[in-house]
Amino acid sequence: MTERAALGVAVIGTGKMGADHVRRIHEVVSGARVSAVVDVDAERAKKIAARIDGCTAYTDPASAMAAADVDAALIASPGPAHEAALLQAFEHDLPVLCEKPLTPDAASALRVVEAEQRLGRRRAQVGFMRRWDSEYMKLKSLLETGQLGRPLMLHNRHRNAASPPFFTSSMLISDSVAHETDVTRWLLGHEITAVTVLRPTPSANAPDDLQDPQFVVFETDGGALADVEIFVNCGFGYQVQAEAVCERGTARIGDGHAMVTNMAGRWGGTIAQDFVERFADAYDREVQAWVDATRRGEVTGPSVWDGYAAAAVCEAGVRSLTEGGRMTVELVERPALYG
């Protein structure tokens, strides 16, 4: 790839998230093009590739990564497939943006950390896109000024209109609360040391055998507490909110009241219906930042260490959900590569 050439990206996985990233790179992001798409469903991959000039369809990630016109990989396949794809990308020395979760469990995430350490430099960024959301960025900047004093508590709310039919009780932690795990670590600058998951009476709107909602409590090594209300069958829309409670004040984001209408004797606004709509701008900024950094020869953003830490916290959360009680989070010593 020459200095000014467009970055040739292989998008691995073309489901809802992957297809949206294909659209994003093709239509929104500058400095990159979709040179390959990969999916186990060959027909789906071919249909997507046919809409983009110079894009080739594959069913095997390794074959796509070996292609001469592929300079980087964006992994959007299901979580259990991430480890193999990441290790293949490392073998080809490709920069990678990997959607969360890094991998489904701490042991496999640690193997990815160790593999990247052997390379001696960072090659992967993990897709915790909330770090690029304008409201979260403002909250992070405010907390870093110290104007509000030391953070004492962080309240998080994460609501979906309805859960997919395959969703399980543990997936509320591993697939949904994983985001709050990362933003808690990022906003506070703390590691999470213990997790407790409480189980209120399930909503009548939740499918049978799904523990929904759940209430999660994080303890951190900085002495702060964070809680997460995760409710994936709230019925009315998609909401993500956070409130930092500090020594000298509070700050809240996510109310979603950018525009309020007044008509027919009522006032109100709209509620996003899914994560793609709510975080569209954050995804755009995230992928553009990844492309820009990659073209500079750099890797920025959430690291595989962040992905490993989130996996370890979620693993402790699932243990708390299934066994009850408070579970400590066990992390290996943080390698120097991750600062």
N, C-alpha and C positions, 0 to 999 in steps of 0.2 A: 504493500500500500504506500503510495507516494504521500508526501506531506499534505497535499490539498485534495487527495482523492476521497470520495465518499467511502465511509466505513461499510464494508460488506458484512451484514449481520445474518446469522442463521438463527431463526426463531424456532425453538424446540418445544413442541406442544402447541396445537392450534385450537384448543377449546376456547371457552369464553374469554379467558385472560390472554391467552396467546394470540387469538384472532384480533383482539383489541390492540395488542402491541404491534402486530403486523400493520394494521391500519395506521397506528400512531407513527411508526417509523416511515411508512410510505407517504403519509399525508401531512404530518405535523412536524416531525423532527427534522432539523437540518444537519447536513454533514454525514448522513448515513442512508443506506438503502437495504432493502430486504433481498439478500442474494440467495437465501435458501429457507425453506420451511420443512419441518420434520414432524411427522405424526404417524402413529401406528395404523391409523386409518388412511390408507394410501389414496383413496378417492378424495377424501376431504383435503389432504395436502395438495393434491393435483389441482383441485378447484381453486384453492387460494393462490397457488403459484401461477396459475394461468392468468390471473388478473394483474400480475406485476411483470413488467418487462425484465428479462434477465434473471428471473427467480426460478430455482430448480426445486422440485419436490423430492423428499427422501422419506423413508420409513425408519432409517437407522441414524441416530445422532452422530456416531463415529464417522460415517461416510460423509455427512454434511460438513463436519469439522475438518475433514481432510481436503475438502475442495479448495482449489486455488483462489476462488473469489470470496472465500469466507475469512474475515479478519477478526471476528468476535462472535460470541454466542449469547443469546438471551434465552434462558431456560424457564419455560412456563408450563412444563409437563407436571403431572401429579407428583406430590412430594416424595413417594417411595422411589421414583426414578431419578431423583436429583443427584444422589451420590455418584452413581455411575456416569452420568452426563458431566458432572463437575470434574471427576477424575480424568475423563477423556479429554476435556478441554485443557486441563493442566498438561496432559501428555503432548498436546499440540501447541502448548504455550499461548493459548487464546485468552484474552480478557473476557470475563463473563459477568453478566447481570443475571442473578438467580432469584426468581420469585421466592417469597417465603412459603413454607418453611424451608430453611437451608436443607434439612433432612428431617424425617419424622421423629427421630430420637437423638438423645445426647451422644450415644456411642458412635453412631454413624456420622454425626456432625463433627465429633472430635477427630474421626479419621480424615475428614476433609481438612480440618485445621492442620493436622499433622502433614498431610500431603502438600498443602500450600507452603508450610514451613520448609519442607524439603526443597521447594523451588527457590526459597530464599527471598522471595518478594511477593507482594500481594497481586493476585490476578482476578479475584472475584469480589463482587459487590452483591450484597443481599438486598432484596426488594422490599425493605420496610419503607413504603412510600410516604407514610405520614410525616416523615422528617422533611418532606418537600411540600407539605400542605401549608398554605399561607398562614392559617390561624395557629397551627402548631409552631411554625417558625417564629411568629410574633411572641408566642408564649415563651419559647426557649430563649429568645433574645431578652425579654423582660426579666426572666429569672436570672440570667447571667449578669444583668446590671447590678443585682443585689438590692434594688430599691425596695423590694417587698420583704427583705430579710431572708432568713433561712427557710427553705420549704419544710413544712411539718407534715402535711398530708396532701395526697393527690387523689381526687375522686374522678373515676372514669365511668362512663356509660356507653355501652355498645349494644345497639338494638337493630335487629333485622325484621323486615315485615313477615317473612316466613323462611323456614329452613329448607334446604334441599331434602329430597326423600331419603338420601343415603346418610344424612347427618346422624351421628351418634352423640351420646352425652359427653364422651371424652373429647370429641371434636370441637365442642364449645370452647374447650381449653386450648387444644393443640392448633386449631385452625382459626379461631376468632380471638381469644384472649392473647394469643401470640403477639398481636399488634400492641396491645396494652403493655405486655411484657417489655417490648422494645421501647415504646415511648416513655414508660416509667424510668427505665435505665437511662435513656437519652436526656429527658427533661431534667431529671434530678442529678445525673452524674453519679449514681450509686449502683452497686450490684444488688440484686435481690437475693436475700439469704434464706427466706422461708416463705412458704405458701400455705394458706388455709382456704379450703373451698367449703362454703356453706350451701345447704340445699333447701331452699324454701319449697313450699308446696307447688308442684308443677302447675303451670297454667293449663286451663281447660283447652286452650288453643294449640297446645303442644301435642305432637303425635304420641301415641302410646309408647311407653318405655323411654321417652326422652326427658331427661332432667333439665327442664327449662322453665324459669330462669335459674341461674346460679349466681352466687355472690362470692367473689374471690378477694382475699386479703393478702397483700404482699408486705413483708418486712424487708428493710434495706440495711446495708452496712453503714449508711449515713444516719440512721436513727429515724428515718421517715417511715410513714405508713401509707400505702396506696390501696385503694379498693377498686374493684371492677364489677359493675352490674352487667352481666351478659344475658341478654334476653333475645333469642333468635326467632321468636314467633310473636312479636308484639302486635302485629296485624296492621299497623298504620304507616310503616315506612322504615327507612334506614336512617339511624341517628348515631353519631359519634360525638361525644362531649367530654370535656375534661375541665376540672377546676383545681387549681393549685392553691392551697391554704398555707400562707407563710406567716412569719412572725409579725410583719407590719401591714399585711393586707392580703387580698385574694385576687385571683385572675381566672376568668372562665372563658372557654371557647366552645364553639360547636352549636350555638343556639340556632344558627341557620336563618337568621332574620335579616338577610341582606336587603330584601324587598318585602314590604308589608303593604297589602292592598286594603282599601276600604270600599265596600260596595254592598248594596242590598241589605243594609243594616248590620253588616258584619265586617270585622277586620281579620286579617290573617295572611298567611303565606303558604308556601308549598313545602313538602318534605320529600327529599330524595328517596327513591325506591330501591336503589342498590348501590354497592360500593363503586361500581364503574362510573355512575353518575356523580356521586358525592365527591370522589377523589380524582376526577378526570384531570384537573389542572395539576394536581400533585404528581400523577403518573407522567404527564407531559414533561414537567420540570425534572422529574427523576431520570427519565430516559434521556432527555437532552443533556443533563449534567453528566450522565454516564458516557454518552457519545463524545462529548467535548473532552472529558478527562482521558478517554481512551485514545483519542486522536493526538492528545499531548503526550501520550506514553505514560499516563498516570492512572492509578486506581484510587478512588475516593469513596465516600459514602459508607454505609454500614458494612462491616467486615464479616468474614466467616466466623471470627470470634463472637461477634454480636449474634450471629445465627446460632452458634453453639450455646451461648449463654441463654438465649431465648428457649432453645430446645430443652435445656436442663431445667429451667424454671417450669416450663409446661409439663415436663415429665413428673416433676414434684407435684404439680397441680392435679394431674390425673391420678396420682397415688392418693392425694388427699380426698379427691372426689370418690374414689372407689373404696378406700379403706377408712376414711374419716380422720379428722384431726389435723394437726399442724405437721408439715413436712419440711425438713431443711433441704436447701439446694446445695448440691456438691459440685463445685467447679474445680478443674485443674488449675494450676498456676498460670496466669496469663502470660503468653509468650511475648518476648520483646518486640516481635514483628508487628504486634497490634498495639503498641504504645502503652 
